[in-house]
Amino acid sequence: MKKSKDTKDLKDSFIPLGMIFGSALGEIFGMYFKPNFLVFTICLGAGIGYLFGVIAYGIYSMKE
């Protein structure tokens, strides 16, 4: 029973974790390449992270 709760918690955290990691990567990318557009790169990174989180959530949901 505990294993299924842990997997559900992991599956539910894919989208927020994707957004957090995407924002961090966007910030790093923005600092080194275009500091003037730092807010844009953070938002773009969060959007890409959200996309990868949704894809991972869908793939992981299909396996169950």
C-alpha positions as a LaTeX table, in Angstrom:
\begin{tabular}{lrrr}
\hline
Residue & $x$ (\AA) & $y$ (\AA) & $z$ (\AA) \\
\hline
Met1 & 0.00 & 0.00 & 0.00 \\
Lys2 & 2.79 & 2.44 & 0.83 \\
Lys3 & 4.50 & 1.81 & $-2.49$ \\
Ser4 & 1.43 & 2.87 & $-4.47$ \\
Lys5 & 1.16 & 6.10 & $-2.42$ \\
Asp6 & 4.83 & 6.87 & $-3.06$ \\
Thr7 & 4.45 & 6.33 & $-6.79$ \\
Lys8 & 1.32 & 8.50 & $-6.84$ \\
Asp9 & 3.18 & 11.28 & $-5.02$ \\
Leu10 & 6.07 & 11.00 & $-7.47$ \\
Lys11 & 3.70 & 11.08 & $-10.43$ \\
Asp12 & 1.87 & 14.11 & $-9.06$ \\
Ser13 & 5.11 & 16.03 & $-8.58$ \\
Phe14 & 6.39 & 15.70 & $-12.17$ \\
Ile15 & 4.74 & 18.90 & $-13.40$ \\
Pro16 & 5.84 & 21.25 & $-10.55$ \\
Leu17 & 9.35 & 19.81 & $-10.52$ \\
Gly18 & 9.58 & 20.23 & $-14.28$ \\
Met19 & 8.60 & 23.88 & $-13.92$ \\
Ile20 & 11.14 & 24.46 & $-11.14$ \\
Phe21 & 14.00 & 22.85 & $-13.03$ \\
Gly22 & 12.98 & 24.59 & $-16.24$ \\
Ser23 & 12.99 & 27.96 & $-14.49$ \\
Ala24 & 16.43 & 27.27 & $-13.04$ \\
Leu25 & 17.81 & 26.28 & $-16.43$ \\
Gly26 & 16.21 & 29.33 & $-18.02$ \\
Glu27 & 17.80 & 31.57 & $-15.41$ \\
Ile28 & 21.24 & 30.06 & $-16.00$ \\
Phe29 & 20.79 & 30.33 & $-19.75$ \\
Gly30 & 19.62 & 33.93 & $-19.46$ \\
Met31 & 22.51 & 35.01 & $-17.24$ \\
Tyr32 & 25.14 & 33.80 & $-19.65$ \\
Phe33 & 23.64 & 34.54 & $-23.04$ \\
Lys34 & 21.18 & 37.46 & $-22.78$ \\
Pro35 & 20.94 & 39.16 & $-19.37$ \\
Asn36 & 18.48 & 41.75 & $-20.72$ \\
Phe37 & 15.80 & 39.10 & $-21.24$ \\
Leu38 & 16.17 & 37.24 & $-17.94$ \\
Val39 & 12.45 & 37.34 & $-17.12$ \\
Phe40 & 11.60 & 36.02 & $-20.58$ \\
Thr41 & 14.05 & 33.12 & $-20.27$ \\
Ile42 & 12.71 & 32.21 & $-16.82$ \\
Cys43 & 9.14 & 32.14 & $-18.17$ \\
Leu44 & 10.20 & 30.22 & $-21.25$ \\
Gly45 & 12.11 & 27.72 & $-19.10$ \\
Ala46 & 9.08 & 27.23 & $-16.87$ \\
Gly47 & 6.91 & 26.64 & $-19.92$ \\
Ile48 & 9.30 & 24.08 & $-21.35$ \\
Gly49 & 9.61 & 22.43 & $-17.94$ \\
Tyr50 & 5.81 & 22.29 & $-17.73$ \\
Leu51 & 5.70 & 20.62 & $-21.14$ \\
Phe52 & 8.26 & 17.99 & $-20.12$ \\
Gly53 & 6.44 & 17.45 & $-16.82$ \\
Val54 & 3.14 & 16.83 & $-18.61$ \\
Ile55 & 4.83 & 14.43 & $-21.04$ \\
Ala56 & 6.50 & 12.54 & $-18.17$ \\
Tyr57 & 3.18 & 12.44 & $-16.30$ \\
Gly58 & 1.44 & 11.01 & $-19.35$ \\
Ile59 & 4.10 & 8.39 & $-19.98$ \\
Tyr60 & 4.21 & 7.35 & $-16.34$ \\
Ser61 & 0.41 & 7.18 & $-16.17$ \\
Met62 & 0.25 & 4.85 & $-19.17$ \\
Lys63 & 2.50 & 2.30 & $-17.46$ \\
Glu64 & $-0.03$ & 1.80 & $-14.65$ \\
\hline
\end{tabular}
